[in-house]
Amino acid sequence: MARSVGGYDPVKMAERLEPVVAPWRGGVQLRRYYRFRRDRWYGGIVTGDVVGCILRCEFCWAYRFTWGNPRAGELLTPSEAAERLTELARRARVRQARLSGGEPTLGFTHLVEVMEAVTSEGVRFVLETNGILVGAREEYARRLASFHGAGIEVRVSIKGTSPEEFTMLTGARPEAWSLQLRALELLVAYGLEPGEEVYPAVMLSFTDEHGAERIRERLRRIHPALAGNIDPEYVILYRHVEELLRRTGLRPRRAYRPGEVPPELV
């Protein structure tokens, strides 16, 4: 089901959503979280799932907790969130942590303080982001790049291989797609190592090989290491995701059931 051209502006949505999911209290920016967990991804990692996202992806596994209910979860300070992550990492015997579920760059000051606290404990931090706010707000890219060499990865998850696919998948205005690529450009320009400290993930479930080659070429123009280090994303058919896909009419070309996820995606 193709979306009509137009759609919402995710940057303006961030301005409306941030006071709800990342309010300031007493000079501290809080953030809503709905759970903390250990995961197999990245070879073993602990995750804080945040509430709130600026996209409305029609295949989103976390939509019920993120954009479906932006007042869900509990508000935590950066130190409280970092303590939960590092304690869970200690108990799980892993040395990596991430924020996921929603969009972590909502509440950017909170995010940076969590990153500082986690990496100071010797835990590698993985930032999973759609990149839109990083591409729209250059100071975000500059600040993230200041973590160069401190033990971070910035994984920019690109929704679709073209502006048209982006709008079909998210309902957002097509020009916002380029902000994801702009985020990669800025992060590399400010000093993060392409392919190692910053790299792209691309949702490939709804495209063909021509689309895959199209996005590789766009990434190659930014830096060859980005084109050579694409993390492929495919829809995982949890029951609630299948329900969402039925409602929206989207039909992935390639998708996996939870027990069928190939080893290269783990």
C-alpha positions in Angstrom: 0.0 0.0 0.0 1.8 3.1 -1.2 1.5 6.2 1.0 0.6 9.5 -0.7 3.4 12.0 -1.2 3.4 14.6 1.5 3.3 13.2 5.0 4.4 14.4 8.3 7.7 16.2 9.2 9.6 14.0 11.6 11.8 16.9 12.8 8.6 18.9 13.8 7.2 15.7 15.4 10.4 15.6 17.6 9.6 19.1 18.8 6.1 18.0 19.9 7.1 14.7 21.3 10.3 15.5 23.2 8.5 17.3 26.1 6.5 14.1 26.7 9.2 11.5 26.4 12.2 13.5 27.6 11.1 16.3 30.0 13.4 18.5 32.0 13.1 18.5 35.8 15.4 20.3 38.1 17.9 21.0 35.4 18.1 17.3 34.4 16.7 15.8 31.3 14.7 12.6 32.0 13.8 9.9 29.5 11.0 7.4 29.4 12.0 3.7 29.3 9.7 0.7 29.1 12.2 -2.1 29.9 15.8 -3.2 30.2 17.0 -6.6 28.8 19.8 -8.7 27.7 20.0 -9.5 23.9 21.9 -11.8 21.6 22.5 -9.1 19.0 26.1 -7.9 18.5 27.3 -11.1 20.1 25.7 -10.2 23.4 24.5 -6.8 24.6 22.2 -5.2 27.2 19.4 -2.8 26.0 17.4 0.0 27.4 14.2 0.3 25.4 13.1 4.0 25.2 9.6 5.3 24.6 8.9 7.6 21.7 9.9 7.7 18.0 9.7 10.4 15.3 8.9 7.8 12.6 5.8 5.7 12.2 7.2 2.7 10.5 4.5 0.3 9.3 6.6 -2.8 10.2 7.8 -1.6 13.6 8.2 -4.4 16.2 8.0 -1.9 19.1 5.2 0.4 17.9 2.9 -0.5 20.8 5.4 0.9 23.3 7.0 3.7 21.4 4.8 5.7 19.1 1.6 3.9 20.1 1.8 5.2 23.7 4.3 8.0 24.3 3.4 8.2 28.0 4.3 4.6 28.7 7.1 3.4 30.8 9.0 5.2 33.6 11.0 8.4 33.6 14.7 7.9 34.6 17.6 10.3 35.0 20.7 9.6 32.9 22.5 8.3 36.0 19.6 5.9 36.8 19.5 4.6 33.2 23.3 4.2 33.0 23.3 2.4 36.3 20.7 -0.1 35.2 22.6 -0.7 32.0 26.0 -1.3 33.6 24.6 -3.4 36.4 22.7 -5.6 33.9 25.8 -5.8 31.7 27.8 -7.0 34.8 25.2 -9.6 35.7 24.9 -10.8 32.0 28.7 -10.8 31.7 28.7 -8.7 28.5 30.6 -5.4 27.8 28.2 -3.7 25.4 25.1 -1.6 26.0 22.6 0.2 23.7 19.4 2.2 23.6 16.8 0.9 21.3 13.1 0.5 20.8 12.3 4.1 20.1 14.5 6.9 18.9 17.3 7.6 21.4 18.2 11.0 20.0 14.9 12.3 21.4 16.3 13.8 24.6 19.8 14.4 23.3 21.3 15.7 26.5 20.0 12.6 28.4 21.5 10.4 25.7 24.9 12.0 25.9 25.1 11.7 29.6 24.1 8.1 29.5 26.8 7.5 26.9 29.4 9.3 29.1 28.5 7.2 32.1 28.4 3.9 30.4 31.7 4.3 28.5 33.4 5.5 31.6 32.7 2.1 33.1 34.5 0.4 30.2 31.2 -0.7 28.5 31.0 -0.2 24.8 27.9 1.8 23.7 25.9 1.2 20.6 23.6 4.0 19.5 20.9 2.8 17.2 19.3 5.8 15.5 17.3 6.6 12.4 19.7 9.5 12.0 17.1 12.1 11.1 17.8 14.5 14.1 21.5 14.0 13.7 21.2 15.0 10.0 18.9 18.0 10.8 20.9 19.3 13.8 24.6 19.4 13.0 25.6 20.0 16.6 24.3 16.5 17.4 26.8 15.0 15.0 29.6 17.1 16.3 28.9 16.0 19.9 28.6 12.3 19.0 31.8 12.5 17.1 33.5 13.7 20.2 33.2 10.1 21.5 35.8 9.0 18.8 38.0 6.4 20.4 35.9 6.2 23.6 34.2 2.9 22.7 31.1 3.7 20.7 29.2 2.6 17.5 26.6 4.7 15.8 24.3 2.6 13.7 22.2 4.7 11.4 19.1 2.7 10.4 18.0 3.9 6.9 14.4 3.3 6.2 14.2 2.2 2.6 16.5 2.6 -0.4 14.9 5.8 -1.8 12.7 8.7 -0.7 9.7 6.9 -2.3 10.3 3.8 -0.3 10.9 5.8 2.8 7.5 7.5 2.5 5.8 4.2 1.7 7.3 2.6 4.9 7.0 5.5 7.3 4.4 7.9 6.0 6.9 10.8 6.5 7.6 13.3 3.8 10.1 11.9 1.3 12.7 14.7 1.7 13.4 13.5 5.3 15.0 10.3 3.9 18.1 12.3 2.9 18.6 13.5 6.5 19.6 9.9 7.3 22.4 10.1 4.7 23.3 13.6 5.9 23.8 12.1 9.4 26.4 9.7 8.0 28.1 12.4 6.1 28.4 14.6 9.2 29.5 11.9 11.6 32.3 10.9 9.2 33.2 14.5 8.6 33.5 15.2 12.3 35.8 12.2 12.8 34.0 8.9 13.5 35.7 6.0 11.7 33.4 4.9 8.8 32.6 1.2 8.9 33.7 0.9 12.5 32.5 3.7 14.7 29.7 4.7 12.3 28.0 2.5 9.7 24.6 2.2 8.0 21.8 -0.3 8.5 19.3 -0.5 5.7 15.7 -1.9 5.7 15.8 -4.3 2.7 12.6 -6.3 3.2 10.7 -4.1 0.8 13.1 -3.6 -2.0 14.8 -5.6 -4.8 18.4 -5.9 -5.9 18.2 -2.7 -7.9 17.2 -0.9 -4.7 20.0 -2.5 -2.8 22.5 -1.5 -5.4 21.0 2.0 -5.4 21.6 2.6 -1.7 25.1 1.0 -1.9 26.0 3.6 -4.6 24.6 6.5 -2.5 26.6 5.3 0.5 29.7 4.8 -1.6 29.6 8.5 -2.5 29.8 9.4 1.1 32.6 6.9 1.9 33.5 3.5 0.4 33.7 1.9 3.9 30.0 2.7 4.5 29.0 0.9 1.3 31.1 -2.1 2.3 29.7 -2.3 5.8 25.9 -2.2 5.5 24.0 -4.0 8.2 21.0 -5.5 6.5 17.6 -5.2 8.3 14.7 -7.4 7.6 11.2 -7.6 9.1 10.9 -10.2 11.9 7.4 -11.5 11.9 6.4 -11.3 15.5 2.7 -11.8 15.9 2.1 -8.1 16.6 4.2 -7.2 13.5 2.1 -9.5 11.3 -1.0 -7.8 12.7 0.4 -4.3 11.9 1.4 -5.4 8.4 -2.1 -6.8 7.8 -3.6 -3.4 8.9 -1.3 -1.4 6.7 -1.2 -3.6 3.6 2.6 -3.7 3.4 4.0 -7.0 2.0 7.7 -7.6 2.6 9.6 -9.4 -0.1 11.8 -11.0 2.5 11.0 -11.5 6.2 11.8 -14.0 8.9 10.0 -15.6 11.8 11.7 -15.2 15.2 13.2 -18.7 15.1 14.3 -18.3 11.5 16.6 -15.2 11.9 19.8 -16.0 9.9 23.1 -16.1 11.9 24.4 -13.0 10.0 21.8 -10.8 11.7 22.6 -11.9 15.2 
